Amino acid sequence: MHLMECMMSTLLPLILVLPLIHFRETGAAAVRCDSPQYLDFGKVGAITCFFHEDFYAVFWYTAADLLSNIPTLRYQNGVKAGSGYETGEFDVHANGSLIIRNVSLDHNELFTVAYIRFKEESHKFIHVSVIVVVKPKVPYPKISLCGNVGKNCYTELDLPFVECTVSGVRPNISLDLIARTSDGDKALPSDAITIEEGIGYTSSVTTRSIFHYSDWLVLLICRASSSIEILANDESIILIRNSAVNISQREVTPQFVERGTKLEMVCTNDDIGFLVWKQEPSSNDGHQKILLYAVFIGEQFNKVVQSDVMLGINGSLVIPTVDVQHEGRYSCVYGDGMSNDVRVYDVLVVVHPVPTYLVVNGCDPYQYCVLEGDHQGSLQCLVRGIRPLVELQWKTFHDSDAAAISFTNQQLTVKDNGNTFDVTLTSTYNLKDESRDRITVECTLRKEDKPMFDLTSKLDLMFVEETIPPTKQVNLPTTGSVLTWVTVVIVVFLVLLLLFGLLIKTYLYSKRPIKKTLREEEEMMSMFNANNSEWDHLIESQKIAPGKFLSGDKPNLEPSSFPGGGSEGIKNQFLKQLKEKYKDLYETVQPIPYIKERLHCVDRVFVEGGIEFLDSYKGETMGNWKKLDSYQNVFNDQRVQSSRRILEGEPGYGKSTVTLQFAYDWCNSKGTSALKDIEIMILLRLRQMGGVSSIYRAIKQFILPKDTLLKEEDIEKIMRNCPSAVVILDGFDEYPDQDITSSSDVMNIIARQMFQDIEVVTTTRSSFLPKKYPAITKRLRLTGFDDSARRYYIRKAVVGDDDEERVNKVEELLQANPILSDLCQVPLLFAIFAHMTHESENFRKLNSVTSFFRYMISCFHSHMRNKMDDENVRKYELFESEHHDLDKAAFDALDGSSQKIIWDKHEFCQLIGQEFYDQYIRIGILVEEESVHIIDDPGTPITQHVQYKTEVRFYHKLFCEWYAAHYLSSYLQKNSDVDLSEFLQYLDPFDVQYLYRFSCGLNADSAEKIITYLKNIEGGDKFAILCILEQTGKVNHIKETIRELCFEGVIISGYDSLLLQRSSMQLLEIAARNDIPIELVFLFNCFRSVDLSTAAIKTTSGLDLTSRIPVKRLEVSLTITDTTEAEVISILQFASMCPSLCELLYHGCVPPRIFTDRSTLSSLESRKVEGN
């Protein structure tokens, strides 16, 4: 059945059920057709008339038909006829109303109906004027300066020009520009124009007299007027500040405030019409930014642009918790439309030093200091962690002593810690009055800094004769110190001499004759030479020259090394080494990074989440996702049988964990596993394979032990002759060489140009599929944990079967926080959550993935901090909060045409600092891996072909994106004019989605910029939803963005990832909570059923669309072969439960032949639900 036929046969009863039932209730009423009647362009329309139930005939005429007296549609004795009916342009309902199948501008005319009640009666003519209505895409007057931010906005400009338009509307509307003041609305001189374009009109109004009544701050209204209600909002508002007005000469009020305290700045104590708060950061690279603006006259509204500030009483600015970034100049420009003024503050953030005193080198801070020194020497004092920057000075404590001693060459050294400073002052003193043996001096602040800090350190300098060694020396060389250094040098020389003697002895010992007979030597050599290639390989792999084997150093080349001998023995050794490596991997699963002592076997913690496969024709990217019963079905379900499979999953959904479970099943020949009969399984982590083009080299380098005697040629021969093998390539999205297709075995294997008869499984993120894969490839995806999987995981991996109280505790936490429950469908996040809930119940407060991750990271640091000595805590706390170098390294790793998320340890330590590196390794956020590198460059010595080095990576890529997000959010906050399309060109949001989501959750400035950027890229509007959800609980500054997305319509597609589907549902929930209307919800290929008991539509991914969502238009895509008539009817019943629903449409359906549920019809009738 064609879509149009399906729509008409299904929806016409809905369109006309209202007049039909109304007539039956008022059968004695007069015959009438209201005029004019308004019909929406491009939709099914009905010219509704009220006739007697038992009428004989109706004849419908267009204006042209009336002249020829030939009706376009005749309806007589239940028989339909006429040219309009036969062409399909018109239809008629049983009550006589005319149906226009697709309203166009041609129908904007006068229609006439001839009505005959009884056969013998004469015609009764009724004329109906039809006005075709075209609604604009933007449902409010659009002010050009507002762009796409919505109907209310703020801007600054120096050219007094503004334009307001409404496009694509019919009938025409008029626009006016008005200045809103405390004395009422005042018309502005303006020019209006209207032109007809296509099916509608475009009206615009402009003015160059914006500042006609006020020269600083103006509240401008664009108002639309029309004979009928076409727009959802008739007014748009813009608050405009004249940037040409210089306020820099205004009086500035200094404001000193300690970090961590609350600050409130008053704008004015007078009545305010509207205002705007701005900040100019104190740093040179900072940019002026809008903090908030508010309107208090007419339609009152306010928008807090920065999430770290609040609007206080009477327009004051409140910063609940002051931090260093709040330092700068603040201005509040306010007015009432007739007059203006400004209030300016200079905010200086004060951070007290740690320790809270000046440190003098050589002094004990807990007792009065006395230093002995010569008549000339040096003094040093310092202060750590202070802000603002201060200057130190050495001086005499008593002014009367100033002539007795001088301080020269005062060298001030400043270390910038980012938010605070370490200041060190080193000064040379000269005793001028040699008769003095004691002078009191002090290190103190300059006079300008003393109002903020009361810091001074006092000490006594005692002077001794030059020939007498002092009891304490202040950086001055003396005879005693020289003797000490001479002693140290002699001791070091003797130690080095002893070590040299030991080395000589060891060398001579190594040159002693080998205690073997010639015959024994020949027997050994004959055994080695039985396979010359093995002998050559032995030399290379063991890095030992021929003839240099000592009795204690001989490598294991006994026949037992290769059981069975020959090729069979080599293969057995290969299998043994594979299983040993996999055992090391699957027995060291670490659910929580910082608890290294809590390692688990994967089989103990692995719990199956949901898994689906794409049911589609070969090579098709579209189809239906259908459920698999178990991860084991990947290899034994006939529906996914193929030599090539791609296992997809969002970050944290357990792709790598399931590969370890596969390894466990194979190694242990698990009885229920399809892998138990597979002879060889290869598991490679693609992130390690940068620069390694050969698959055989990769196996040798990353799986086999260092001292293996197997060569690449042996591995290739085994793989080629193996009757059954499985290759698992884990983490294609992290593969560094994915763009190198010609010389990479990995890419050739995926494309089935290698290992054609070997089963290959490639894991990757859903948004990062290989660009080239064969049509026979079967796609599968992990869908995360449902309630039963989570409960099973708690029992299996966390508390055991006996601790029911702990199980219930975790479940109660999830039930108490729906957002947390949703996040914990991601297996990685749930695993960490489940293992950490005994530490705190703060999880109840978390409402976004950013807040979840922030709290999780803080727990990691807190756990490690509790284990540290007191003297290390301060430095540790600094590492916890100050991680700029790590942020930059993480961002650079993700940013680029190919990602590099694994580093050489030595280079990485230089990048972030050794102490910082050690700390993050101890926590578990960073992880070390040993790797092997093969050097094939010509001239490379044989002993250097194989090189081992330590590499470092993040515990999971999510952690890399977390720290990269700190850099991105900070960068965007400081660089407001950056071109995001260029700056973010290599950061695909569907590849590094958490980078964008974290950035939006960390900083509201960045959130607004990123969401705007995402909405303007292909497919980015969907992804913007994920970023919006990071602002859950504080969505005021992005309400207009949510409103725009809801106005454009929300599509929930079965082809989208589960994460995106779930996020779209959450967007609908946010809109509902904030009374934001939702124009359209389209369930595309994801309808499963209707649960009338809960008034919800169930989707194929297990999500619910409830009737409380205030959607105006609902569209449902169904499948003819899979949908029953009862399901179609159930959608109508669901529609009757939706109080906001105005239109219902389903595609690809088989309509119900009979619909007998009168209560449902009555409900739809009472709300005038239409079917277009």
Secondary structure, DSSP 4 states (H G I P E B T S, - for coil): --HHHHHHHHHHHHHHHHHHHHHHHTTTSPPEE-SSEEEETTS-EEE-EE--TT--EEEEE-HHHHHHT--SEEEETTEEESHHHHTTSEEE-TTS-EEESS--GGG-SEEEEEEESSTTSPPEEEEEEEEEEB--SSSSPEEGGGTTS-SEEEEEESS--EEEEEEEEBS--EEEEEEEETTEEEE---EEEEEEETTEEEEEEEES-TTSS-SSEEEEEEEEE-SS---S-SEEEEEEEETTS--TTS-EEEEEEETTS-EEE---SS--SEEEEEEEESSTT---EEEEEEE-SSS-EEEE-STT-EE-GGG-EEESS--GGG-EEEEEEEE-SS-EEEEEEEEEEEB--SSSS-EETT--TTS-EEEEE-SEEEEEEEEEEEBS---EEEEESSGGGTTTEEEEEEEEEEEE-SSSEEEEEEEEEEES-TT-SEEEEEEEE-GGGTTT---EEEEEEEE--TTSPPSS-SS---HHHHHHHHHHHHHHHHHHHHHHHHHHHHHHHHTSPP---HHHHHHHHHHHTTSHHHHHHHHHHHT--TT---TTT----SGGGSTTSHHHHHHHHHHHHHHHHHHHHHT-B-SSTT-TT--B-HHHH----EEEEEE--TT-S--EEEEES-TTHHHH-GGG-SSEEEEE--TTSSHHHHHHHHHHHHHTT-TT-GGGG-SEEEEEEGGG-TT---HHHHHHHHTS-TT----HHHHHHHHHT-SSEEEEEE-GGG-TTTT--SS-HHHHHHTTSS-TTSEEEEEE-TT---S---TTPEEEEEEE--HHHHHHHIIIIII-TT-HHHHHHHHHHHHH-HHHHHHTTSHHHHHHHHHHTTT-SGGGG--SHHHHHHHHHHHHHHHHHTTS-HHHHHHHHHHHH--HHHHHHHHHHHSSSS---EEEHHHHHHHH-HHHHHHHHHHTSEEEEEEEEE---TT--GGGSEEEEEEEEESSHHHHHHHHHHHHHHHHHH-TT--HHHHTTT--TTTSHHHHHHHHHH-HHHHHHHHHHHHTSTTHHHHHHHHHGGGTT--GGGHHHHHHHHHH-EEEETTS-HHHHHHHHHHHHHHHHTT--EEEEEEES-EEEEETTTTEEEETTS-EEETTS-EEEEEEE--TTT--HHHHHHHHHHHHT-TT--EEEEES----S----HHHHHHHHHTT-B--
